[in-house]
Amino acid sequence: MSDIIEAAVAALAKKLPNGFPATAKFVIKDEGAIIIDAEGVRAGDDEADVTLIASADTFKGILEGDVNPTMAFMTGKLKIEGAMGLAMQLGSALG
């Protein structure tokens, strides 16, 4: 597992200590994927209800609060596949 994925798992676990009611996947380009569900946060590439795809820089900016997830989506820096409502719910939880 890459250092970026390890750091992202740790950061997401702090922001979502109780997990997420649905299954969401973050795909960090050229690094790997992270799953968030009711069991918590972990590295993995399982099936998900919603998948968010971004570069490591964009993902880091979202986690640190420097990048607005909605603006990242609108400018093409964040791609969403699956349930848009869950993506919005996850964005609120991370903000």
C-alpha positions as CSV (number, residue, x, y, z in Angstrom):
1,M,0.0,0.0,0.0
2,S,1.3,3.4,-0.9
3,D,2.1,6.1,1.7
4,I,-0.6,8.3,0.1
5,I,-3.3,5.6,0.6
6,E,-2.1,5.0,4.2
7,A,-2.2,8.7,5.0
8,A,-5.7,9.1,3.3
9,V,-7.1,6.1,5.3
10,A,-5.9,7.6,8.5
11,A,-7.3,11.1,7.7
12,L,-10.6,9.7,6.6
13,A,-10.9,7.5,9.7
14,K,-10.5,10.7,11.8
15,K,-13.2,12.6,9.8
16,L,-15.6,9.6,9.8
17,P,-15.0,7.7,13.0
18,N,-18.3,5.9,12.8
19,G,-17.9,5.0,9.1
20,F,-20.5,5.8,6.5
21,P,-24.0,4.2,6.2
22,A,-23.5,3.3,2.5
23,T,-20.4,2.0,0.7
24,A,-18.3,4.6,-0.9
25,K,-15.0,4.3,-2.7
26,F,-12.3,6.9,-3.3
27,V,-10.0,6.2,-6.2
28,I,-6.8,8.1,-6.0
29,K,-5.3,8.1,-9.5
30,D,-2.0,6.2,-9.8
31,E,-2.1,5.3,-6.1
32,G,-5.1,2.9,-5.2
33,A,-8.5,2.9,-3.7
34,I,-10.1,3.4,-0.3
35,I,-13.4,1.9,0.9
36,I,-15.6,3.7,3.5
37,D,-18.7,1.8,4.8
38,A,-20.4,1.0,8.1
39,E,-17.4,-1.0,9.2
40,G,-15.1,2.0,8.8
41,V,-12.3,3.1,6.5
42,R,-9.8,0.8,4.8
43,A,-7.7,0.4,1.7
44,G,-9.5,-1.7,-0.9
45,D,-11.2,-1.8,-4.2
46,D,-14.6,-3.4,-3.4
47,E,-17.8,-2.7,-5.2
48,A,-19.4,0.6,-4.0
49,D,-22.6,2.5,-4.2
50,V,-20.7,5.6,-5.1
51,T,-17.1,6.1,-6.4
52,L,-15.2,9.3,-6.3
53,I,-12.1,9.6,-8.5
54,A,-9.5,12.3,-8.1
55,S,-5.8,13.0,-8.2
56,A,-3.8,12.7,-5.0
57,D,-3.5,16.5,-4.9
58,T,-7.2,17.1,-5.2
59,F,-8.0,14.4,-2.7
60,K,-5.6,15.9,-0.2
61,G,-7.0,19.3,-0.7
62,I,-10.5,18.0,0.0
63,L,-9.4,16.3,3.2
64,E,-7.5,19.4,4.3
65,G,-10.4,21.8,3.5
66,D,-8.5,23.7,0.8
67,V,-10.5,22.3,-2.0
68,N,-14.3,22.5,-2.1
69,P,-15.7,19.1,-3.3
70,T,-18.5,20.7,-5.3
71,M,-16.1,23.0,-7.1
72,A,-13.7,20.1,-7.8
73,F,-16.6,18.2,-9.4
74,M,-17.8,21.2,-11.4
75,T,-14.3,21.9,-12.7
76,G,-13.7,18.2,-13.6
77,K,-11.0,17.6,-10.9
78,L,-13.4,15.1,-9.1
79,K,-15.4,12.5,-11.0
80,I,-18.3,10.7,-9.5
81,E,-19.8,7.4,-10.5
82,G,-22.9,6.0,-8.9
83,A,-25.3,7.6,-6.5
84,M,-24.9,11.4,-6.6
85,G,-26.9,11.8,-3.4
86,L,-24.5,9.7,-1.5
87,A,-21.6,11.7,-2.9
88,M,-23.2,14.9,-1.6
89,Q,-23.8,13.3,1.8
90,L,-20.2,12.2,1.9
91,G,-19.0,15.6,0.9
92,S,-21.0,17.2,3.8
93,A,-19.5,14.6,6.2
94,L,-16.0,15.5,5.1
95,G,-16.5,19.2,5.2
